Amino acid sequence: MQQEKKRNTFAGSIGFVLAAAGSAVGLGNIWRFPYLAAKDGGGMFLVVYLVLALTFGFTLLASELAIGRKTRRSALHAYSALDRRFGPLGFIACLVPLIILPYYCSIGGWVMKYCLLYLTGQGAKATADGFFTGFITSPVEPIVFGLLFVLLVAFIIFRGVNKGIESSSKLIMPVLLVLVLGIAVFSLTISHTDADGVTRTGMQGLKILVVPDFKGLTLRGFFTVLMDAMGQLFYSISVAMGIMVTYGSYVQDKANLSKSINQIEIFDTVVAFLAAVMIIPAVYTFMGREGMDASGPSLMFVSLPKVFEAMGGVGHVIGALFFLMVFFAALTSAVSVMEAIVACLMDQFHLERSRATIIETVLCLVMALFVCLGYNALYFDILLPNGSHAQLLDVMDYISNNFLMPVVAIGTCILIGWVVKPRTVIDEIERNGCGFGRKKLYVAMIKVVAPILLTVLLLKSVGILTVI
């Protein structure tokens, strides 16, 4: 009881929803969702993603938020509070953000660099061949920008749940949404005629995104779309890394948890779709279909700067607004990841927030240094079980995203679905007479459907299942 009295809470549901949505709206929405949508049949991918968001994503999100509010503990102790045998699951859930934060902040430093370039009118430099590779392999610059990004994240965490996380989310998230919406609308209005006299428009690019492409679709192809959409959603909504459990522990007892879950789902899905509308029409207009094959850092730091440059004078403005938006998205996500770790340190060692934040900041800085050096002094190239080549950042991403996160999610399904029973989560969500409209769906998903889908995803991610 003493721990519950001292635990901070979000002042209101709006602050909580914006903070949780800020965690969900990250780099994955911006650089991976558009690529997958274009690759997997446009509208077909969108429909599959939406169905999964309303079923699979809803189930995991509801479970973690309810676990957090019910136990009033971080992920490290929340699972064992429900059943002592699941203590190791809490440890893994705490380990995930510990691995993710250093390389996420390193990428945040890259975003800061590009944001600064465009805001100072030097965006044209980013279009030079080899510029991005030269930047990330340089011995000092990536470290400096990564350091600055970590310190900015730590400053927000240091200020606490209300003055830091909630206040920054209320300021950043509306601006982010306006930027995404504005750039998306602009992307639909552009047109370009290439050297061969072929004219392409943003509206044609939108058609590629929203119109389903069933040409050559097979059962195996559909399963590929299903796994891609589920993997994207799985990482997008910030589950299985202790974040939503931690944020749930800060939600007031009187809050309508069901309503908040719906709002987070809507916010994340809308921003993901707008990110696709923002990127696919612009890339298609200036680079054609072949330009849409890029994803991840290649899309954001190589392809898009060339698109902005091709736009002419207005492209530098759009580029500045775009990287400012990406910076905000990276910042809010990194804040949630660090908070999950700091909350674990506070709960485990009974530390004040300030001391826990300093410890995690130092640890993150050291690990981020190694991530940055992984592109020069510590560079190596290994083959991962899924067949992709990797260096240090990729290895950390693979371990956390492809292995540990599915394990945490499967464990959560077993705990809630079969050990403490779905009624544990349902009662928490229905507290204070709040409704839970998808109750029967939730039970079916948490007990049977979600663990099966997650097991398939895990086997595919680690390279064991190759037939899909």
C-alpha positions in Angstrom: 0.0 0.0 0.0 2.8 2.4 0.8 4.2 2.0 -2.8 0.8 2.8 -4.3 0.4 6.1 -2.2 3.8 7.3 -3.4 3.3 6.4 -7.0 2.6 9.3 -9.3 -0.4 9.3 -11.7 -1.3 11.1 -14.8 -3.4 14.2 -14.0 -6.0 13.4 -16.6 -7.0 10.9 -19.3 -5.9 13.3 -22.1 -2.4 13.4 -20.8 -2.3 9.6 -20.5 -3.7 9.0 -24.0 -1.3 11.4 -25.6 1.7 10.0 -23.7 0.7 6.4 -24.6 0.0 7.5 -28.2 3.4 9.3 -28.3 5.1 6.0 -27.3 3.2 4.1 -30.0 3.9 6.7 -32.7 7.5 6.2 -33.4 10.0 5.6 -36.2 8.4 2.3 -37.1 5.2 4.1 -38.1 7.2 6.5 -40.3 9.8 4.3 -42.0 8.3 0.8 -42.0 4.6 1.1 -42.3 4.6 2.9 -45.7 7.1 0.4 -47.1 5.0 -2.6 -46.0 1.8 -1.0 -47.3 3.3 -0.4 -50.7 4.9 -3.9 -50.8 2.0 -5.9 -49.6 -0.8 -4.9 -51.9 -1.7 -1.4 -50.7 -5.4 -1.5 -49.6 -5.1 -5.2 -48.7 -2.4 -4.6 -46.2 -4.4 -1.7 -44.7 -7.5 -3.8 -44.2 -5.5 -6.6 -42.6 -3.7 -4.1 -40.4 -7.0 -2.5 -39.3 -8.6 -5.9 -38.5 -5.5 -6.8 -36.4 -5.5 -3.5 -34.7 -9.1 -4.0 -33.5 -8.4 -7.5 -32.4 -4.8 -8.5 -31.8 -3.4 -5.1 -30.9 -6.4 -4.3 -28.8 -5.9 -7.5 -26.8 -2.3 -6.9 -25.9 -2.8 -3.2 -25.2 -5.7 -3.8 -22.9 -3.9 -6.5 -21.1 -0.8 -4.5 -20.3 -2.6 -1.3 -19.3 -4.9 -3.3 -17.0 -2.0 -5.2 -15.5 -0.2 -1.9 -14.8 -3.1 -0.2 -13.2 -4.2 -3.2 -11.1 -0.7 -3.9 -9.7 0.6 -0.3 -9.5 4.0 -1.7 -10.4 6.5 -1.5 -13.2 6.8 -4.4 -15.5 9.7 -5.9 -13.4 7.3 -6.7 -10.6 3.8 -6.5 -12.1 3.8 -10.0 -13.5 5.0 -11.6 -10.3 2.4 -9.6 -8.4 -0.3 -11.5 -10.3 1.5 -14.8 -10.1 4.9 -15.4 -8.5 5.9 -18.0 -11.1 5.9 -15.3 -13.8 8.6 -13.2 -12.2 11.1 -14.0 -14.9 8.7 -12.7 -17.5 8.8 -9.3 -15.7 12.6 -9.4 -15.9 12.6 -10.0 -19.7 10.0 -7.3 -20.1 12.4 -4.9 -18.3 15.4 -6.2 -20.3 13.7 -5.3 -23.7 13.7 -1.5 -23.2 17.2 -1.7 -21.7 18.4 -3.1 -25.0 16.3 -0.9 -27.2 17.0 2.6 -25.7 20.7 2.9 -26.6 20.2 2.2 -30.3 16.9 4.1 -30.5 18.7 7.2 -29.0 21.5 6.7 -31.5 19.0 6.8 -34.4 17.4 9.8 -32.6 20.7 11.5 -32.9 20.7 10.9 -36.6 17.3 12.5 -36.8 18.6 15.5 -34.9 21.4 15.9 -37.3 19.1 15.9 -40.3 16.6 18.2 -38.6 19.3 20.7 -37.9 20.5 20.5 -41.5 17.1 21.3 -42.9 16.2 24.0 -40.3 19.5 25.8 -41.1 18.9 25.6 -44.9 21.6 23.0 -45.5 19.3 20.2 -46.5 20.9 19.9 -50.0 24.0 18.4 -48.3 21.9 15.3 -47.4 21.4 14.4 -51.0 25.1 13.9 -51.8 26.1 10.4 -52.5 27.5 8.7 -49.5 26.5 11.5 -47.1 24.5 9.3 -44.7 27.1 6.6 -44.7 29.8 9.2 -44.1 27.9 10.7 -41.2 27.1 7.4 -39.3 30.7 6.1 -39.8 32.4 9.3 -38.6 34.1 8.8 -35.2 32.7 11.9 -33.4 29.6 13.4 -34.9 27.1 10.6 -34.3 28.3 10.3 -30.8 27.7 14.0 -30.1 24.2 14.0 -31.5 23.3 10.7 -29.8 24.6 12.2 -26.5 22.4 15.3 -27.0 19.3 13.2 -27.7 19.9 11.0 -24.6 20.2 14.1 -22.4 17.0 15.6 -23.8 15.1 12.4 -23.1 16.6 12.2 -19.6 15.6 15.8 -18.9 12.0 15.0 -19.6 12.1 11.8 -17.5 13.9 13.7 -14.7 10.9 16.1 -14.4 8.6 13.2 -13.6 5.2 11.8 -14.8 3.3 15.1 -14.7 5.8 17.9 -15.3 7.8 15.8 -17.7 6.1 13.0 -19.6 2.5 14.3 -19.5 3.3 18.0 -20.1 5.7 17.3 -23.0 3.2 14.9 -24.6 0.4 17.6 -24.4 2.7 20.0 -26.2 4.4 17.7 -28.7 1.7 15.3 -29.8 -0.8 18.0 -31.2 2.1 19.6 -33.1 3.2 16.2 -34.4 -0.3 15.4 -35.6 -0.6 18.8 -37.4 2.7 18.3 -39.1 1.9 14.8 -40.3 -1.5 15.9 -41.6 -0.1 19.0 -43.3 2.7 17.1 -45.1 0.2 14.3 -46.1 -2.1 16.8 -47.7 0.8 18.5 -49.5 2.0 15.1 -50.8 -1.4 14.6 -52.5 -1.1 17.9 -54.4 2.3 17.4 -56.0 3.1 16.3 -59.6 6.4 15.7 -61.5 7.4 15.1 -65.1 10.6 13.1 -65.4 13.2 13.2 -68.2 11.3 10.7 -70.3 8.2 12.9 -70.2 6.3 10.7 -67.8 4.1 12.7 -65.4 3.3 11.2 -62.0 1.1 12.7 -59.3 0.6 12.3 -55.6 -2.9 11.1 -56.2 -1.6 8.3 -58.3 0.7 7.4 -55.4 -2.3 7.4 -53.0 -4.1 5.0 -55.3 -1.1 2.6 -54.9 -1.6 2.9 -51.2 -5.3 2.4 -50.8 -6.4 0.3 -53.7 -6.0 -3.4 -53.0 -3.7 -5.3 -55.4 -4.7 -8.9 -55.6 -2.6 -9.6 -58.7 -0.8 -12.9 -58.3 -2.0 -13.3 -54.7 -1.5 -16.8 -53.2 -2.3 -18.3 -49.9 1.4 -18.0 -49.0 1.4 -14.4 -50.1 -1.6 -13.7 -47.9 0.2 -15.2 -44.9 3.2 -12.9 -45.7 0.9 -9.9 -45.6 -0.7 -11.2 -42.3 2.7 -11.6 -40.7 4.0 -8.3 -41.9 0.9 -6.5 -40.6 1.0 -8.3 -37.3 4.7 -7.6 -36.9 4.3 -4.0 -37.7 1.4 -3.6 -35.3 3.1 -5.6 -32.6 6.0 -3.2 -32.5 4.0 -0.1 -33.2 1.7 -0.1 -30.2 4.6 -0.4 -27.8 3.6 -3.7 -26.1 5.9 -6.4 -24.7 8.5 -3.9 -23.6 7.2 -2.8 -20.2 6.0 0.6 -21.5 2.3 0.1 -21.4 2.4 -1.8 -18.1 4.4 1.2 -16.6 2.0 3.8 -18.1 -0.9 1.8 -16.9 0.4 1.9 -13.4 0.2 5.7 -13.6 -3.5 5.8 -14.7 -5.9 7.0 -12.0 -8.5 4.5 -10.6 -11.4 6.7 -11.8 -10.2 6.8 -15.4 -12.2 5.0 -18.1 -9.5 2.6 -19.3 -11.7 1.1 -22.1 -12.2 4.5 -23.6 -8.5 5.4 -23.4 -7.6 2.1 -25.1 -9.9 2.9 -28.0 -8.4 6.4 -28.3 -4.8 5.1 -28.3 -5.7 2.5 -31.0 -7.3 5.2 -33.2 -4.4 7.7 -32.7 -1.7 5.2 -33.6 -3.6 3.8 -36.6 -4.5 7.2 -38.0 -0.9 8.5 -37.7 0.5 5.3 -39.3 -1.9 5.8 -42.2 -1.1 9.5 -42.5 2.6 8.6 -42.5 2.0 6.4 -45.5 0.0 9.1 -47.2 2.8 11.5 -46.4 5.6 9.3 -47.9 4.3 7.0 -50.6 2.7 9.7 -52.9 5.8 11.9 -52.6 8.3 9.0 -53.3 6.2 7.7 -56.1 5.8 11.1 -57.8 9.6 11.8 -57.9 11.1 8.3 -57.9 8.5 6.0 -59.4 7.6 2.5 -58.1 11.3 1.5 -57.7 11.7 4.3 -55.2 9.2 2.6 -52.9 11.4 -0.4 -52.3 13.4 1.4 -49.6 12.5 1.1 -45.9 14.1 2.0 -42.6 17.1 4.3 -42.5 17.5 4.0 -46.3 14.1 5.5 -46.9 14.3 8.3 -44.3 17.9 9.4 -44.6 18.7 8.6 -48.3 15.6 8.4 -50.5 13.4 11.2 -48.9 16.1 13.9 -48.9 16.4 13.3 -52.7 12.6 13.7 -53.0 12.7 16.9 -51.0 15.5 18.2 -53.2 13.5 17.3 -56.4 10.6 19.4 -55.1 12.7 22.6 -55.5 12.5 25.5 -53.0 9.4 24.2 -51.2 11.1 20.9 -50.7 13.5 22.4 -48.2 10.6 23.7 -46.1 8.8 20.3 -46.3 12.0 18.6 -45.4 12.5 20.8 -42.4 8.9 20.1 -41.2 9.2 16.4 -41.9 12.4 15.9 -39.9 11.0 18.1 -37.1 8.0 15.8 -37.0 10.2 12.7 -37.1 12.3 14.2 -34.2 9.1 14.6 -32.1 8.0 11.1 -32.9 11.4 9.7 -31.9 11.5 11.8 -28.8 8.1 10.7 -27.4 8.9 7.1 -28.1 12.4 7.3 -26.5 10.8 9.0 -23.4 8.5 6.0 -22.9 11.3 3.5 -23.3 13.5 5.2 -20.7 10.6 5.6 -18.3 9.9 1.9 -18.4 13.5 1.3 -17.3 13.6 4.1 -14.7 10.3 2.8 -13.2 11.9 -0.7 -12.8 14.9 0.8 -11.1 12.7 2.8 -8.7 10.6 -0.2 -7.8 13.5 -2.7 -7.5 15.9 -0.5 -5.5 13.5 2.0 -4.0 15.4 4.9 -5.6 14.3 8.4 -6.0 13.4 9.3 -9.6 16.4 11.6 -9.9 18.9 8.9 -8.9 17.2 6.3 -11.1 17.2 8.6 -14.1 20.9 9.5 -13.6 21.8 5.8 -13.4 19.9 4.9 -16.6 21.2 7.9 -18.4 24.8 6.9 -17.7 24.2 3.3 -18.7 22.4 4.4 -21.9 25.2 6.8 -22.8 27.8 4.0 -22.5 25.8 1.5 -24.5 24.9 4.2 -27.2 28.6 4.9 -27.5 29.2 1.3 -28.5 26.3 1.4 -30.9 27.8 4.5 -32.6 31.2 2.8 -32.7 29.6 -0.2 -34.3 29.7 1.7 -37.6 33.4 2.3 -37.5 35.9 1.1 -34.8 33.7 -1.8 -33.7 32.2 -2.7 -37.0 31.5 -6.4 -37.8 29.2 -8.2 -40.2 27.4 -11.4 -39.2 24.5 -13.4 -40.6 21.4 -13.5 -38.4 19.2 -16.6 -38.1 16.6 -14.9 -40.3 19.1 -14.6 -43.1 19.9 -10.9 -42.9 23.3 -9.3 -42.5 23.9 -7.3 -39.3 26.2 -5.3 -37.2 25.8 -4.2 -33.5 22.7 -2.1 -33.8 21.0 -4.7 -36.0 21.9 -7.5 -33.5 20.4 -5.5 -30.6 17.3 -4.8 -32.6 17.0 -8.5 -33.6 17.4 -9.8 -30.0 14.8 -7.4 -28.6 12.2 -7.2 -31.4 12.4 -10.6 -33.0 12.9 -12.8 -29.9 12.4 -11.2 -26.5 9.2 -9.1 -27.3 7.3 -12.1 -28.8 8.3 -14.2 -25.7 7.0 -11.5 -23.4 3.7 -11.2 -25.3 3.2 -15.0 -25.4 3.9 -15.1 -21.7 1.4 -12.4 -21.1 -1.3 -14.3 -23.0 -0.6 -17.5 -21.0 -0.7 -15.6 -17.7 -3.9 -13.7 -18.4 -5.6 -16.3 -20.5 -4.9 -19.4 -18.6 -3.4 -18.7 -15.1 -5.1 -15.7 -13.5 -7.9 -15.8 -16.2 -9.3 -13.0 -18.4 -11.7 -11.9 -15.7 -8.7 -10.3 -14.0 -8.2 -7.8 -16.9 -12.0 -7.5 -17.6 -12.7 -6.5 -14.0 -10.0 -3.9 -14.0 -11.2 -2.3 -17.2 -14.9 -2.4 -16.0 -14.0 -0.7 -12.8 -16.3 2.2 -11.8 -19.0 0.9 -14.1 -17.0 1.5 -17.3 -18.1 -0.6 -20.3 -15.9 -3.1 -22.2 -17.5 -3.5 -25.6 -15.2 -6.2 -27.0 -15.3 -8.5 -23.9 -16.0 -11.8 -25.7 -13.5 -11.0 -28.4 -10.9 -10.2 -25.8 -11.4 -13.6 -24.1 -11.1 -15.5 -27.4 -8.0 -13.5 -28.4 -6.1 -13.7 -25.2 -6.7 -17.4 -24.6 -6.3 -18.9 -28.2 -5.9 -16.6 -31.2 -3.2 -14.2 -30.0 -0.8 -16.8 -28.5 -1.1 -18.9 -31.7 -0.4 -15.8 -33.9 2.5 -14.7 -31.7 4.1 -18.2 -31.7 4.0 -18.2 -35.6 5.5 -14.7 -35.6 8.2 -15.8 -33.2 9.1 -18.9 -35.2 9.2 -16.8 -38.4 11.2 -14.0 -36.8 14.0 -16.3 -35.6 14.1 -18.2 -38.9 12.7 -21.5 -37.7 9.5 -21.2 -39.8 10.5 -20.5 -43.4 7.5 -21.8 -45.3 5.6 -18.5 -44.8 
